[in-house]
Amino acid sequence: MSKGLPKRSEDYSLWYNELVKRADLAENSAVRGCMVIKPYGYSIWEKMQAELDRMFKETGHSNAYFPLFIPKSFLSKEASHVEGFAKECAVVTHYRLKNSEDGKSVIVDPEAKLEEELIVRPTSETVIWSTYKNWIQSYRDLPLLVNQWANVVRWEMRTRLFLRTTEFLWQEGHTAHATKQEAIDETVQMLNVYATFAEQFMAMPVVKGVKSANERFAGAEDTYCIEALMQDGKALQAGTSHFLGQNFAKAFDVKFATKEGGLEHVWGTSWGVSTRLMGALIMAHSDDNGLVLPPKLAPIQVVIVPIYKSDEELDRIEAKAKEIMAKLKAKGVSVHFDHRDTHKPGWKFAEYELKGVPLRIAMGPRDLENNTIEVARRDTLTKETVNLSEIEIDAYVEGMLDMIQSTIYQKAFDFRAQMTTEVNSWDEFVDVLENKTGFVSAHWDGTTETEEKIKELTKATIRCIPLDQKVENGACVLTGKPSNGRVLFARAY
C-alpha cells in the first residue's frame, strides 16, 4: 500500500499529492480545478464538521442556507470587497442551452442572456447582508447569530487537492450586533473556537493573531486568524474570523431601532474554515508510511485483523472480537473487524497504516489460547502484546487513544517550537528562510510598502501579528526603522 510512496524529505509536494490519492481521500475530477472527495476523506470531513457544528451551537449559533448565486450588483456595493474577489469570480451569463444546427452538440442560446449576471458565490457576505435588511428592525432582533455549511467557488489557476481548489466546502458564520464591542467579542470568541478545535481535535498547535492590513479580508476592519506550521516548514492559514465593522451594514442599509429610540447601523462579523483543514491535518502529522490521524477525527479508531488458516479459526476469533467490539462501542469507540478473505493480514496491516487508523489489534489462534492480543500504534509504529486477563479492554483502548492524541499534538508542538526562530537582521532573516524555514519572528516597521518588499525579495509574508505579542522596541529587519513588537513571517500555502 505505502510501497513507493515518495519520501517527504525528497519531494514533499509529490508525497502529499500521492498520499491524498493512495489513502483514498480525494482525487482530481473531470472538471478542471475541482476535486472528488472520496468516502474515506469525506468521513474525516464529516467528523470535523460534526465537532465544529456542535461548538457553534454551544456558542448560540444556528444554521441556515443562502443562495449559491449572487447578483453582480450586490458585489458592487462594498468597494474593497469586490476588489478583493473580482479576479476569482465565476459568472453566469445565460440560463439556457439549445441544440446546435447540426444536432450533434448543445450551445448556449444567445436569446437566453440574463438581464443581470449572477456570481457563483466566492463568499456570502453580500447576499446574506441583503437578507439581514429584512430580518433586522429592532434591537430585539439582535444579536443575529447564523452559520451556513456550503460550497463556494474561487477560480484558481493552480490547484492542489484540499489546499486550493476552484470549488471547496466550508462553513461561514455571519453575525449582526448592536454594538461595536459585541461584534469584536464575537470575532475573538470564534477565533478561540477555531483554535480549540485545531488543538484539541486536530492535535495541531496554532498561533492566534491579527492579519496585517495587506492580508486583511476584503471588506473587514480587522481579520483574526489561526496559523499552523506544516512539516515542510511552510505556514498554513487554518481559519479566519473577521470584524466587519459597519461596512456591510452601511452597504446594504441594515439599521435597527435602538432602546433609546434612535436608528443605527448594526455591527457585523464573518468567520470560516474549509476543507483546507483536511490538507492541514495531512501535512501536520503524516509520515512516509501514510496518514497519521488523531483519534478524535479518525473514521476508524480501532481495527481488528484476524490471523487464521481455517474457517473454524476465523469463527473462534470473530466470536472473541465481537466481545471486544461490544465493549468498545459501548464507550463510543469506532471499531472495525476486517474479516475479508480477499487480502492477507500483512496487506491489511499496510492498508490501515496508510489510512492512519490509530490502533490496530491482531488476533490469531495462539492469542485465543493465551487470551492475548497484539496492539500496534500508528503514531509510533510500536507494538505490544496485551494479556486480556490483566486489563479492562475498554479502559485500556480509551487510554491508548488519549495517549496517541496527546502524543501527536506534543510532537507537532515541539516541531513548531524548534522551527520558530527570532532574528534581528536582514541577513539572519534570509538565512533562516533559505536554510531552516519555519516561522521567523522579526521586527517590522508597520508599513505595507515594507511588507510587500519583503514578500517580493523572499516570498515570505506576515502570517500574523500574534495576539500575545509583547511590546519590545527594535528595528525593522529590512528598513531599520523603529518597531514596537515582533510579527511572524513565513512562506506559506
N, C-alpha and C positions, 0 to 999 in steps of 0.2 A: 504493500500500500504506500508506505513512505519511501520506498526504494526509488532512488533517482530524484527525490525532492531536492531542489537546489539548496545550497547552504546559505544561511543569512550572511555570513562573512564574505562570501564570494559575489553574490548578486541579490541584494535584499529585495529589490523590486520584483525580480523574477520569482524569488522564494515566495513572496506574498501572493502574487498572481496565481502561481501553481497551487499553493496551499488552499486558497479560496475555492479553486476548481476541484482539486482532488478530495477535499474534505466535504464535498457536496454542499457547499454553502450557497454558491451562486455561479452564474455563467453569463457570458455575453449573449444578447438576444439578436433576433433578425433585424431589430430596429437599432440603427447606429447610435451608440452612446447610451443605450438603455440596457438594463440587466434583468435577468430572470433570477429571482431569489428562490432557491430550491427548498423543499420541505424542511431539511435539517437546519438550513440557515434561517428559514422563517420561524422555526420553532424557538430559536435563540432570540430573535427579534420579538416574538410574542411574549417571552418571559421578561424581556426588558420593558416592553410596553405595559404588561400587567403590573409590574412593580411601580413604574412611573405613574401610571394611571391611579393606582392606589394612593401614592404620595400626593398627587394633585388633588384628589378628592378629600384627603385628610386635611388639606390646607384650604378647603372651602370652594374648590373649583368644580364646575360642571362641564360636561362635553356637549358640543353642538356640531353642526356641519354647515358649511357655507359653499357657495358655487365655485366650481372649477374655473369658470370663465369670468373675466373682469373687463368691463367696458374700458376702452382705451382712454376715454375722457377722465376716468377715475384716477389713472396714474398721473395725469397732468396736474392734479390738484395740489400735490405736495412736491415742490420742485426738486429738493435733494433726493427724494425717494425715487422719482422717475429717472433722475440722472444716474442713480446707483444701480438700477436694474435694466435700463433701456437696452443695453447690449446683449442681455441674456434672455430677452423675451421671445417666446413663440407666439405668432399672431395668426388668428383665424380670420380669414377674409371672405370666405364663401360658405354657403350652407347646403350645397347640393352638388352631386355628380350626375353625369349623363353618359350614355354610350357614345363612343366615337363613331364617326361616319362609316368606317369600315366594320364596325360592330365587334372588333377584336379587343377592345380595351375600354376603360372609362376615362373621362376627362372632367375637369372642373367646368361646371356650367357657368359661362360668363354672365348669364342672366340672373344668377343667384348670388350676387355680391351683397354682402351685409352693408346696411347703412352706416353702422359704426363697427369697426373692427373689434374683436374680442381678444384679450390677452389670456393665454393659459397661465394660471396663477404661478408666479415665481415666489410669492408670499401673499398673505391675505389682508394686510392692514387696510387697504383701501376699500375693498368690498365689505369688510367687517365694520369699519367705521361708518360707512354709508348706511349700514343696517342699524348700528347703535343710535343713530339720529332718531330712529323711530321707537327705540326701546327706552330711551332715557329722557325724562321730562323733569324729574324732581330729585332732590337729594335722597328721597325714599327709594329710588331705583339704584342707588349706589351703595357699596361698590358692585360693579358687574364683573364677575369672575368666570370667564369662559375659556375652554380649551377645545381645540379641534385636532383630531387624528386624520391625516390626509396625505395626498401625494402632491408634489409640486414639480414644476419644470423650469430648469435654468439651462439655457442652451450652452453646452460645453463643447469646446473643440478637442480637448484632450481629456479622456475619461479613464477612470480606474475603478474597478468593482468596489462598491460600497463607499469609497473615499470621495469620488467625484463622478457622478453620472448625470445625464441630462434629465432623467426623471428619478426622484427618490422619495422615500417615505419619511414622514416626520410627524411631530406634533407641534402646534403653535398655540401658545396661550395669548389671549388678548384681553386686557382688563381696563376698566374705567373707574376713576376715583374722584372724590370730591375735593381732595387737597393734594398739593404737590408732595408733601411728606408721606402721605398714604401711598402714593404711587411709587415713590423711591423705596419705601419699606417693602412693597410688593416685589419690586425688581430685585432687591437684595435677598428677600425670602426665597424666591425661585432660583436664584443663583445657588443658594445654600442647599436647596432640594437637589439640584443637579450634582453638586459636589458630594453630597451624602450618597446619592445613587452611585456615582462613579467610584467612590472609595469603598462603600460597604457592599455593593453588589458586583460591580465590575472588578473590584480589587485593584483599582487603578488610581494612584495618588494624583491629585491635581493642584494647580496653583490657582487661587481665586484672585481676580484682578479687574482692572478697568482698561478698556482699549484706549489707545491714543486717538486724537481727533481724526487722524488719517485712516484709522482702521475701524472707525465707528460705523454702526449700521446706518444705512441711508435713511434719514428722517428722524433719527434719535438724537436726544441731547446727551445721553451717556449710554455706553454699552459695557455691561459687565460680562465677564467670561470665565470659563474654567479651561486651563491649558494643561495638556498632558504631554509627557515625553515618550516617544517610541524607542524601540531598541536600536534603531539606526542613528539615534541622536537627533532626529528631527522632531519638532513640536507638532501637536495636532490640537486644534481648537475643538473641544468636545461639547461645548454648549454655550449659548449666549442668552443674556437677559437684558432687555433694552428699556431704559426710561425715555419715553417718547415726549415728555413734557405735555404741552397742549397743541403740538404741531398738527396731529391728525384731527383732533377735535376742532381746531380752527379751520382746517382744510374742508371738513365736512359739516361744519357748523353744528357740532354736538354740544348743546348747552343744557344746564339744569337749573331749576329754581332752588335757590339756597334756603336754609332755615330762616334766614333773615328777610327773605322776600326778594332778594336780588336775582340776577341771571348771570351765570358764569360758564365758561368753557370747562369741560371735565379734563382730568389729567390721565394720561394713558401709559400702559406698558405693553410690551410683547416679549415672548421668550420661546425658545425652541431647541430641541435636539432632534437628530435624524438618524437614518441608517448608517451614517458615518461612524456612529458608535460601534457598529459591527467591525469596521476596519480598525478602530482603536483597540477593541478587545483582542483582535487577532495579533496586531503588531506589538501590543504591550507585553504579552505573556508567552506567545507560542515559540516553539523551538524547531530544530532541524528534523525532528521526528513527526511534527504536525502541530495540531492545535493543543493549547493548554487552556482549558476553560475553568473559570472559578465555579465551584459547585453551585452557588446560588443562581447561576444563569445556565447551567448545563441542562440540556433537554433530558439526557440520561445521566443520573448522578452515579449510579452503580450498575455494572453489567456483570452477570454471572455466566461464565462459559463452562459448559460441561466437557470433561475429557473422558471418552468412553470408546469401547470397541464393539459393544453389542447393544441391542435394543433393551435387553434386560438391565444392563448397567445404566443406560440412559434413564430408564423409568425410575430406578432407585435414586439416581442423582436428582432427577426432576422433583421427586417427592420431597427430598430434603431442601431443595432450592425453594420450593413453594412455601415451606415453613419459614425460611429466612425472609422471603419476599413479603409474606403477610405481616411480619413484624416490622419490616422497614416501611412498607406502605402505610401502616398504621401511624407511623411517625412523620408521614408526609414526604418520605424519600422516594424519588423516582427511580425505579429499578427495572431492569430488563433481563430476561432469561433467554439466551441465544442458543436454541436447540437446532438450528439449521444443520441439515446433514449434507449440504452442498459445499461447505467450506470446512477445512481442518482448523483445530484450535489455534495453531500458530498464525494462520491467516486472520482469524478473528481478533487475536491479540493485536496484530499490526493495524487492523482496521479501527479498533476502538482507541488505540494510541493516536492514530492520525486524526480521529474525530474529537480527541480531547476529553473522553469520558474520565472523570476524576478518579474513580475507584473501579478496579477490575477484580472480581473474585473467580478463581478457578477451582473446580471440584472434580475429583476423579474417584475411582473405586477405593483406592487406598485411603483417600481423605474420609470416605464414609466409614471405613473400618476404624480409623483413628479419631473420628469426629473433629477433623481439622478442615481448614480452607487455606488457600494461598491468596493473599491480598496484595495487589500491586497498585502503587500510587502513580498517577500520571505526571504529577508535577516534578517529582524527584526521580522517577523511574526506578524506585526501590520496591522490593518485595519482602513479605514476611509470612511465615506460617502461623496461623492463629488456631488455638485449641478452643473449640466452641463450648467445651465444658467449663472453661475458665473465665468466660466473658458473657455479657448480655449483648448479643449481636447488634440490636438496635442502638444501644448506647455507644457501643464501640464504633459503629459506622458513623453515627452522628458526630462523635468526637473527631473521627478522622476527617470528615468533610469540613468541619470547622477549622481543623488544623491546616488543611490544604488551602482553604480560603485565606486564612491569615498569612500563611507562608508565601502564597503567590503575591499578596499585597506587599509584604515586607521586602520581598525580592525586588519588586518594582520600585518601592520607596528608596531602597538602598542604591539602586541603579541611578535614580534621579538625583540623589544626593551626590553621588560620585561624578555625575555628568553635569553638575551645576557649578560654574566657575566665575569667581569675581575677577574682573580685570580693571586696570586703571590707565591703560594706554592703548593707542590705536594698534601698535604692533602686537600687543598681547591679545587684543580683540580678534584680529585677523588670524593669528596663530591658533587660537582655540577653535575658531570656526573651521579652519582648514584641517587641523590635525587631531582635534579631540571631539568636536561637535558638542551637541547638548545645549542647555540653557547657558547664556552668557549674561551675567549680572553686571551692568555697566551704567555709568552716568551719561545722561543725555540732556542737552540744553533746552528741551521742551519745544523745539520748533519743527514744523512739518518739513521745512527745507532740509534740515539735518537728517531727519528720519528717512526721507526719500533718497538722499545722497548715500547714506549707509546701505540702504537696500540696493541701490544701483551698483555700489562697489563690491558688496559681499553677498547679495541675495538674502540677507538676514533682515527680518522685520521685528518690530517691537511686538512681542506676543501679548504682554500686558504690563500695566503698572500695578504691582502686587498690592492687594488691599492692606497687607501688613507691612507695607513699605515704611522703613524708618527714615526720619529726617536725618540726612547726612550730607553735609556740604562737600562738594567735589567739583571736578571739572569734566565736561563732556569729552568722551574718548575721541571724538572726531574734531571738534572745533576748539576745545579747551575753554569754552565759555562756562560760566557758573551753572551748577546743578545742585538741587537740594535733595536728591534721592536717586537710588538705582532703579532701573527698569530691566525687564527680562527680554533679551533678544534671542532669536534662534532662526535657523532655516526651518521651514515648515511645509506641511502638506496643505 
